[in-house]
Amino acid sequence: MEPVRGENPWGRRTIFLDRVDSTNSRLIELARSGVPEGTVLVAEQQTAGRGRQGRSWYSPPGGLWMSLLLRPPAGFVLPGGLPLLAGLAVACALEECLGISPGLKWPNDILLGEGKAGGILVEAGEEGGGRFVVVGIGLNVAVEEFPAELDNTAVSLELDSSRGWRRALLRVLLRRFRLLYLELLKKGSLAGLLGEYSRRSVTLGRLVVVSTPSGAWRGKAVGLTPAGELIVEDAAGIQRTVCSGEVSIRPAKKEPEG
């Protein structure tokens, strides 16, 4: 794949690999060697793709497996809502480029109907006294088959991988991400983007289970903070802020028949 050209400086250095353990892991190595912000690494497949909380990520040929390097200013608080921003950029790019309107599950899942079509993994590091962030994005664009353990949860966008979708999607995604990121840096929070994110959210307004190392509890997802944290109202009516942990959506109760 050639570098993604155009007005956007991101993607002008695009590294394409046929096979890699993890695009995030490899780009973290490159970040520590001093490659510039906006460097993009794309792989045809990952042999050890990673998701949140140490989970593995199935990454065969037929997907968009990529990572983007950011070097945020010193005052930027990490992760600073970047998983939500990346999800919003993906949703906007899929709508613009492919006419697909995915749902966003807090904080990092891309859904198509009830199935998971993609995810975000944001990792931070340091190099030479400076900080960097690697934003990993995985999309099941044209994955033809999933292992048995993912059959009921993962879905593909089911596009013909021979139609050149990847370069166009990558270009639009990088442009969308950069515009959102610059707005985030300018305003210092996600406040100006929360309306657009909320419109695509499949978490807000739903009953959820929040699982943390200290235990699990239930409530209703009622909002987001300007930092991208989830606000959940528990059974006692107390609103609690969730910044980490696992959040699962409880199935909606079916109305009795008759």
C-alpha positions as CSV (number, residue, x, y, z in Angstrom):
1,M,0.0,0.0,0.0
2,E,1.3,3.4,-0.9
3,P,1.3,6.3,1.6
4,V,-2.1,8.0,2.1
5,R,-1.6,11.2,0.3
6,G,-3.5,14.5,0.3
7,E,-3.7,17.5,2.6
8,N,-3.7,15.4,5.8
9,P,-0.1,15.0,7.0
10,W,-1.2,11.9,8.8
11,G,-0.6,8.8,6.7
12,R,2.1,10.3,4.5
13,R,4.3,7.7,6.2
14,T,2.3,4.5,5.9
15,I,4.0,1.2,6.7
16,F,2.3,-1.8,5.2
17,L,3.2,-5.3,6.4
18,D,1.8,-8.6,5.2
19,R,2.1,-10.2,8.6
20,V,2.8,-8.8,12.1
21,D,2.3,-10.0,15.6
22,S,0.4,-6.7,16.6
23,T,0.3,-3.4,14.8
24,N,0.2,-1.6,18.1
25,S,3.2,-3.5,19.4
26,R,5.2,-2.8,16.3
27,L,4.3,0.9,16.2
28,I,5.2,1.3,19.9
29,E,8.6,0.0,19.0
30,L,8.8,2.5,16.1
31,A,7.6,5.3,18.3
32,R,10.5,4.7,20.7
33,S,12.8,5.0,17.7
34,G,11.5,8.5,17.0
35,V,9.1,8.2,14.0
36,P,6.9,11.2,13.6
37,E,3.3,11.8,14.7
38,G,0.9,10.6,12.1
39,T,2.8,7.5,11.2
40,V,0.4,4.7,10.3
41,L,1.1,1.0,10.3
42,V,-1.3,-1.4,8.5
43,A,-1.1,-5.2,8.4
44,E,-2.7,-7.7,6.1
45,Q,-3.1,-9.9,9.2
46,Q,-2.0,-10.0,12.9
47,T,-0.8,-13.2,14.5
48,A,-1.1,-11.8,18.1
49,G,-3.6,-9.0,17.8
50,R,-4.7,-7.6,21.1
51,G,-7.9,-6.1,22.5
52,R,-8.7,-4.5,25.9
53,Q,-7.8,-6.2,29.2
54,G,-5.3,-8.5,27.5
55,R,-7.8,-10.3,25.3
56,S,-6.6,-11.7,21.9
57,W,-8.0,-10.2,18.7
58,Y,-8.7,-12.4,15.7
59,S,-7.1,-10.7,12.8
60,P,-7.0,-12.7,9.6
61,P,-6.7,-11.4,6.0
62,G,-9.8,-9.4,5.0
63,G,-9.9,-6.8,7.8
64,L,-8.5,-3.3,8.4
65,W,-5.8,-3.8,11.1
66,M,-4.1,-0.5,11.7
67,S,-2.4,1.7,14.3
68,L,-1.8,5.4,14.3
69,L,0.9,7.3,16.3
70,L,0.1,10.5,18.2
71,R,2.4,12.7,20.2
72,P,0.0,14.8,22.3
73,P,1.1,18.0,24.0
74,A,2.5,17.8,27.6
75,G,-0.7,19.0,29.2
76,F,-2.9,16.4,27.6
77,V,-4.4,14.0,30.1
78,L,-4.3,10.4,28.8
79,P,-6.2,8.7,27.6
80,G,-8.3,11.8,27.3
81,G,-11.3,10.2,25.7
82,L,-9.3,9.0,22.7
83,P,-11.1,5.6,22.6
84,L,-14.4,7.4,22.1
85,L,-12.9,9.8,19.6
86,A,-11.5,7.0,17.6
87,G,-14.8,5.2,17.6
88,L,-16.6,8.3,16.4
89,A,-14.0,8.7,13.6
90,V,-14.6,5.1,12.5
91,A,-18.4,5.6,12.5
92,C,-18.1,8.8,10.5
93,A,-15.7,7.2,8.0
94,L,-17.9,4.1,7.5
95,E,-20.9,6.4,6.9
96,E,-19.1,8.6,4.5
97,C,-17.1,5.9,2.6
98,L,-19.3,2.9,2.7
99,G,-22.8,4.1,3.7
100,I,-22.8,2.0,6.9
101,S,-24.0,3.4,10.2
102,P,-22.5,1.4,13.1
103,G,-23.4,1.6,16.7
104,L,-20.8,2.6,19.3
105,K,-20.6,0.6,22.6
106,W,-18.7,2.4,25.3
107,P,-15.8,2.7,25.4
108,N,-14.3,1.0,22.4
109,D,-16.5,-1.3,20.4
110,I,-17.9,-0.9,16.9
111,L,-21.2,-2.8,16.4
112,L,-23.2,-3.7,13.4
113,G,-26.6,-4.7,14.7
114,E,-25.9,-6.9,17.8
115,G,-22.5,-8.1,16.5
116,K,-19.1,-6.7,17.1
117,A,-17.5,-5.5,13.8
118,G,-14.5,-3.7,15.3
119,G,-12.7,-2.3,18.3
120,I,-10.3,0.3,19.5
121,L,-7.1,-0.2,21.7
122,V,-5.3,2.9,22.9
123,E,-1.9,2.5,24.5
124,A,0.5,5.1,25.8
125,G,4.3,5.1,26.3
126,E,7.3,7.3,26.7
127,E,10.4,7.9,24.5
128,G,13.3,10.3,25.2
129,G,11.3,12.0,27.9
130,G,8.3,12.6,25.6
131,R,5.0,10.9,25.6
132,F,3.3,9.2,22.7
133,V,0.0,7.4,22.1
134,V,-0.7,4.5,19.7
135,V,-4.4,4.2,18.6
136,G,-5.1,0.7,17.3
137,I,-8.2,0.1,15.2
138,G,-9.4,-3.2,14.0
139,L,-12.4,-3.7,11.6
140,N,-13.8,-6.9,10.3
141,V,-14.4,-5.5,6.8
142,A,-14.4,-8.6,4.7
143,V,-13.6,-11.5,7.1
144,E,-15.2,-14.5,5.7
145,E,-15.2,-16.9,8.7
146,F,-14.8,-16.6,12.4
147,P,-13.7,-19.3,14.9
148,A,-16.5,-21.1,16.8
149,E,-16.0,-19.0,20.0
150,L,-16.7,-15.8,18.1
151,D,-19.5,-17.0,15.8
152,N,-22.2,-15.6,18.0
153,T,-20.5,-12.2,18.8
154,A,-18.4,-11.1,15.8
155,V,-19.7,-9.9,12.5
156,S,-18.1,-8.7,9.3
157,L,-19.1,-5.8,7.2
158,E,-19.0,-8.3,4.3
159,L,-17.4,-6.2,1.6
160,D,-15.5,-7.7,-1.3
161,S,-11.8,-7.2,-0.3
162,S,-10.7,-6.9,-3.9
163,R,-12.6,-3.6,-4.5
164,G,-9.9,-1.4,-3.1
165,W,-11.9,-0.3,-0.1
166,R,-9.0,-0.3,2.3
167,R,-7.1,2.7,0.9
168,A,-10.2,4.9,0.6
169,L,-11.5,3.9,4.0
170,L,-8.1,4.6,5.6
171,R,-7.8,8.0,3.9
172,V,-11.3,9.1,5.1
173,L,-10.7,7.6,8.6
174,L,-7.4,9.5,9.1
175,R,-9.0,12.7,7.9
176,R,-12.0,12.3,10.3
177,F,-9.8,11.4,13.2
178,R,-7.4,14.3,12.7
179,L,-10.3,16.8,12.6
180,L,-11.8,15.4,15.8
181,Y,-8.5,15.2,17.5
182,L,-7.6,18.9,16.7
183,E,-10.9,19.9,18.1
184,L,-10.3,17.9,21.2
185,L,-6.9,19.6,21.7
186,K,-8.4,23.1,21.1
187,K,-11.2,22.7,23.5
188,G,-9.5,20.5,26.1
189,S,-12.3,18.0,26.4
190,L,-14.8,16.0,24.5
191,A,-17.7,18.3,25.4
192,G,-18.2,19.5,21.8
193,L,-18.2,16.0,20.4
194,L,-20.5,14.2,23.0
195,G,-23.7,15.0,21.1
196,E,-22.5,13.4,18.0
197,Y,-21.1,10.4,19.9
198,S,-24.2,10.0,21.9
199,R,-26.4,9.9,18.8
200,R,-24.5,6.8,17.7
201,S,-24.2,5.2,21.2
202,V,-25.9,1.9,21.9
203,T,-24.9,2.1,25.6
204,L,-26.6,5.3,26.7
205,G,-30.1,4.8,28.0
206,R,-29.6,1.1,28.5
207,L,-29.3,-1.1,31.6
208,V,-25.7,-2.2,32.0
209,V,-23.6,-4.4,34.2
210,V,-20.3,-2.8,35.4
211,S,-17.6,-5.4,36.3
212,T,-14.6,-4.2,38.3
213,P,-11.9,-6.0,40.3
214,S,-13.9,-5.3,43.4
215,G,-17.1,-6.7,42.1
216,A,-20.0,-6.1,39.6
217,W,-23.0,-3.8,39.9
218,R,-25.9,-2.8,37.8
219,G,-27.4,0.4,36.7
220,K,-28.6,2.6,33.8
221,A,-26.1,4.4,31.5
222,V,-27.4,8.0,31.6
223,G,-24.6,10.2,30.2
224,L,-20.9,10.9,29.6
225,T,-18.5,13.3,31.2
226,P,-16.4,15.7,29.1
227,A,-13.5,13.3,29.7
228,G,-15.4,10.5,28.1
229,E,-16.2,8.6,31.3
230,L,-19.6,6.8,31.5
231,I,-22.2,8.0,34.0
232,V,-24.2,5.1,35.4
233,E,-27.2,5.5,37.8
234,D,-27.3,2.6,40.2
235,A,-30.3,1.0,41.8
236,A,-30.3,3.5,44.7
237,G,-30.5,6.4,42.2
238,I,-26.9,7.4,42.8
239,Q,-24.9,8.5,39.7
240,R,-21.5,6.9,39.5
241,T,-18.7,7.7,37.1
242,V,-17.1,4.7,35.3
243,C,-13.6,5.3,33.9
244,S,-12.4,1.7,33.6
245,G,-13.7,-1.9,34.0
246,E,-16.0,-3.9,31.8
247,V,-19.4,-2.6,30.8
248,S,-21.9,-5.1,29.3
249,I,-25.4,-4.2,28.0
250,R,-28.2,-6.1,29.6
251,P,-30.8,-7.5,27.1
252,A,-34.0,-5.5,26.9
253,K,-36.9,-7.1,28.6
254,K,-39.5,-8.5,26.3
255,E,-43.1,-7.3,26.7
256,P,-45.4,-10.1,27.7
257,E,-47.6,-11.4,24.9
258,G,-51.4,-11.3,24.9
